[in-house]
Amino acid sequence: MNYIPNRNDQNAMKSMFNDIAKNYDFLNDVMTFFTQKSIKNSAINSLKPNHSNILDVCTGTGDIAIMLAKKFPNASITALDFSLEMLKIAKIKSKNLNINFINNNALDMPFLNNSFDLCTISFGLRNLPDITAAIKEIHRVLATNGELLIIDLGKPKMNWLYPLILDKVIPILGKIFHENKYPYQYLVESQKDFPSPQNLSKVLQSVGFADTKIRNFLFGTITVLTAEKSK
């Protein structure tokens, strides 16, 4: 892919993620100074202790689904993503765990209303063409009083290093490790118009979530939000 994809073109987005799948985990580590796994673990450890039916949306290479399977060994865990290449890697990484992987779009999920008591989405929400529609779809499949966990890029107020990393370092890394800078330039663009944690919290409340909590990591460059379906 020799251009920056538009997230409204889901075929182009799917092609991009299929293309970068093999380097995805390593570059996520580099872009977060090797903190992404500890942040994900911290987020998951903050969840309520009793969950029996769990959905990981935009699972990618399966990091969150794998962590959830280890924390909730008796739960039924479903992990969904539209990229087959990402799912192939996720299945290899989780071969000894009981996770049901589904290749499907996050905006039209093949689940009944109120099917899950926990839904998670990690570094995936900003890649969807309609963030509000995605949250509504998660709200639909989540049971009342069910828990939602969102991990994504934040909006640091005072951090000169982050823009430098986004605008300069990430595209260079993409060129070095993937021989193509455009997917990583997309990552830069996707952060710039992604809602701040406070605005995202307002979207959650408008859809029917309550008790939203915001935690910032890595100087506010990564944000963890939790909320409950109130109605």
C-alpha positions as CSV (number, residue, x, y, z in Angstrom):
1,M,0.0,0.0,0.0
2,N,1.6,3.2,-1.2
3,Y,-0.8,5.7,0.2
4,I,-2.3,6.7,3.6
5,P,-5.6,4.9,3.9
6,N,-8.8,6.6,4.9
7,R,-10.6,4.8,7.7
8,N,-13.9,5.4,5.9
9,D,-12.6,2.9,3.3
10,Q,-12.7,-0.3,5.3
11,N,-11.4,-2.4,2.5
12,A,-8.3,-0.3,2.4
13,M,-8.0,-0.4,6.2
14,K,-8.4,-4.2,6.1
15,S,-5.7,-4.4,3.5
16,M,-3.4,-2.2,5.6
17,F,-3.8,-4.3,8.7
18,N,-3.3,-7.5,6.8
19,D,-0.1,-6.1,5.4
20,I,1.4,-5.0,8.7
21,A,0.3,-7.9,10.8
22,K,3.6,-9.6,11.1
23,N,5.3,-6.5,12.5
24,Y,2.4,-5.1,14.4
25,D,3.4,-6.4,17.9
26,F,7.0,-5.2,17.7
27,L,6.1,-1.8,16.4
28,N,3.5,-1.3,19.1
29,D,6.2,-2.1,21.6
30,V,8.6,0.4,20.1
31,M,6.0,3.2,19.7
32,T,5.0,2.8,23.4
33,F,8.6,2.5,24.7
34,F,7.8,-1.2,25.5
35,T,5.1,-0.2,28.0
36,Q,2.0,-1.3,26.1
37,K,1.8,-4.8,27.6
38,S,2.2,-3.5,31.2
39,I,-0.5,-0.8,30.5
40,K,-2.9,-3.5,29.1
41,N,-2.2,-5.7,32.1
42,S,-2.8,-2.8,34.5
43,A,-6.1,-2.0,32.7
44,I,-7.3,-5.7,32.9
45,N,-6.3,-6.0,36.5
46,S,-8.5,-3.1,37.4
47,L,-11.6,-4.8,36.0
48,K,-14.3,-6.3,38.2
49,P,-13.4,-9.9,39.3
50,N,-16.5,-11.8,38.1
51,H,-17.0,-12.0,34.3
52,S,-18.3,-15.0,32.5
53,N,-18.9,-14.0,28.9
54,I,-16.4,-11.6,27.4
55,L,-15.9,-10.0,24.0
56,D,-12.7,-8.4,22.8
57,V,-13.5,-6.1,19.8
58,C,-10.8,-5.3,17.3
59,T,-8.6,-8.0,18.9
60,G,-5.8,-7.6,16.4
61,T,-3.1,-10.1,17.3
62,G,-5.0,-11.1,20.4
63,D,-3.0,-9.5,23.3
64,I,-6.0,-8.5,25.3
65,A,-8.0,-11.7,24.6
66,I,-5.0,-13.7,25.8
67,M,-4.6,-11.6,29.0
68,L,-8.4,-11.9,29.6
69,A,-8.2,-15.7,29.2
70,K,-5.5,-15.9,31.8
71,K,-7.3,-13.6,34.2
72,F,-10.7,-15.2,33.7
73,P,-9.9,-18.9,33.0
74,N,-13.5,-20.0,33.4
75,A,-15.0,-17.4,31.2
76,S,-16.2,-17.8,27.6
77,I,-14.1,-15.4,25.5
78,T,-14.8,-14.2,22.0
79,A,-12.3,-12.1,20.0
80,L,-13.4,-10.3,16.9
81,D,-11.4,-8.6,14.1
82,F,-11.8,-7.9,10.4
83,S,-8.2,-8.7,9.5
84,L,-7.6,-12.4,8.7
85,E,-3.8,-12.0,8.9
86,M,-4.1,-10.5,12.4
87,L,-6.3,-13.3,13.5
88,K,-3.9,-15.9,12.2
89,I,-1.2,-14.5,14.5
90,A,-3.6,-14.3,17.4
91,K,-4.5,-17.9,17.0
92,I,-0.9,-19.0,17.0
93,K,-0.2,-16.9,20.1
94,S,-3.2,-18.3,22.0
95,K,-3.0,-22.0,20.8
96,N,-3.3,-23.3,24.4
97,L,-6.1,-21.1,25.4
98,N,-9.9,-21.4,24.8
99,I,-10.6,-18.3,22.8
100,N,-13.2,-18.1,20.0
101,F,-11.9,-16.0,17.2
102,I,-14.4,-14.4,14.7
103,N,-13.6,-12.6,11.5
104,N,-16.1,-9.8,11.3
105,N,-16.7,-6.0,11.2
106,A,-17.0,-4.3,14.6
107,L,-19.8,-2.1,13.4
108,D,-22.2,-5.0,12.6
109,M,-21.4,-7.8,15.1
110,P,-23.1,-11.2,14.8
111,F,-24.2,-11.3,18.4
112,L,-27.6,-11.0,20.1
113,N,-28.4,-8.1,22.3
114,N,-27.1,-8.2,25.9
115,S,-24.8,-11.2,25.1
116,F,-21.7,-10.2,27.1
117,D,-20.9,-8.9,30.6
118,L,-17.6,-7.4,29.6
119,C,-16.5,-5.8,26.3
120,T,-13.0,-4.6,25.6
121,I,-11.4,-2.7,22.7
122,S,-7.7,-1.8,22.7
123,F,-6.2,0.5,20.1
124,G,-9.0,-0.2,17.7
125,L,-11.7,2.4,18.3
126,R,-9.9,5.2,16.5
127,N,-9.6,2.9,13.4
128,L,-13.3,2.6,12.9
129,P,-15.2,4.9,10.5
130,D,-17.9,5.9,13.0
131,I,-16.8,6.0,16.6
132,T,-20.3,6.7,18.0
133,A,-21.8,3.9,15.9
134,A,-19.1,1.5,17.2
135,I,-19.9,2.4,20.8
136,K,-23.6,1.9,20.1
137,E,-22.9,-1.5,18.7
138,I,-20.8,-2.4,21.8
139,H,-23.6,-1.1,24.0
140,R,-26.1,-3.3,22.1
141,V,-24.2,-6.5,22.7
142,L,-23.3,-5.7,26.3
143,A,-25.7,-6.6,29.1
144,T,-27.0,-4.1,31.5
145,N,-24.5,-3.3,34.2
146,G,-21.9,-4.9,32.0
147,E,-18.4,-3.4,31.9
148,L,-16.6,-1.7,29.0
149,L,-12.9,-1.2,28.8
150,I,-11.3,1.1,26.1
151,I,-7.5,1.5,25.7
152,D,-6.4,4.0,23.0
153,L,-4.2,6.9,22.3
154,G,-4.7,10.0,24.5
155,K,-4.3,13.7,24.2
156,P,-1.4,14.9,26.3
157,K,-1.6,18.6,27.2
158,M,2.1,19.3,27.7
159,N,4.4,16.9,26.0
160,W,6.7,18.0,23.2
161,L,8.1,14.4,22.8
162,Y,4.8,12.8,21.7
163,P,4.3,14.9,18.6
164,L,7.9,14.3,17.7
165,I,7.4,10.6,18.0
166,L,4.2,10.6,16.0
167,D,5.3,12.9,13.2
168,K,8.9,11.8,12.8
169,V,9.9,8.6,14.5
170,I,6.9,6.3,13.8
171,P,7.0,6.8,10.0
172,I,10.8,6.2,10.0
173,L,10.3,3.0,12.0
174,G,7.6,1.9,9.6
175,K,10.0,2.5,6.7
176,I,12.8,0.6,8.4
177,F,10.9,-2.4,9.7
178,H,8.1,-2.6,7.1
179,E,9.7,-1.0,4.1
180,N,6.6,1.1,3.9
181,K,6.0,4.3,5.9
182,Y,2.4,4.9,4.9
183,P,0.6,2.6,7.4
184,Y,2.5,4.3,10.2
185,Q,1.7,7.7,8.9
186,Y,-1.9,6.6,9.1
187,L,-1.3,5.9,12.8
188,V,-0.2,9.6,13.2
189,E,-3.3,10.9,11.4
190,S,-5.7,8.6,13.3
191,Q,-4.5,10.1,16.6
192,K,-4.9,13.7,15.6
193,D,-8.7,13.6,15.1
194,F,-9.5,11.0,17.7
195,P,-11.6,12.5,20.6
196,S,-9.9,13.5,23.8
197,P,-10.7,11.1,26.8
198,Q,-13.1,13.7,28.1
199,N,-15.0,14.0,24.9
200,L,-15.0,10.2,24.4
201,S,-16.5,10.0,27.9
202,K,-19.3,12.3,26.8
203,V,-20.0,10.0,23.8
204,L,-20.2,7.0,26.1
205,Q,-22.7,8.8,28.4
206,S,-24.8,9.9,25.4
207,V,-25.1,6.2,24.3
208,G,-26.1,4.9,27.7
209,F,-22.9,4.3,29.7
210,A,-22.3,5.6,33.2
211,D,-19.6,5.7,35.9
212,T,-16.9,6.5,33.4
213,K,-13.3,6.4,34.8
214,I,-10.2,7.8,33.0
215,R,-6.7,6.8,33.6
216,N,-3.7,8.2,31.8
217,F,-0.4,6.4,31.1
218,L,2.9,7.4,29.5
219,F,2.4,11.1,30.1
220,G,-1.1,11.0,28.8
221,T,-0.2,9.5,25.5
222,I,-2.3,6.4,26.3
223,T,-5.6,6.5,28.0
224,V,-7.7,3.7,29.7
225,L,-11.4,4.3,30.0
226,T,-13.8,2.1,31.9
227,A,-17.6,2.4,32.0
228,E,-20.8,0.5,32.8
229,K,-23.9,0.0,30.7
230,S,-26.5,1.8,32.7
231,K,-29.5,1.2,30.5
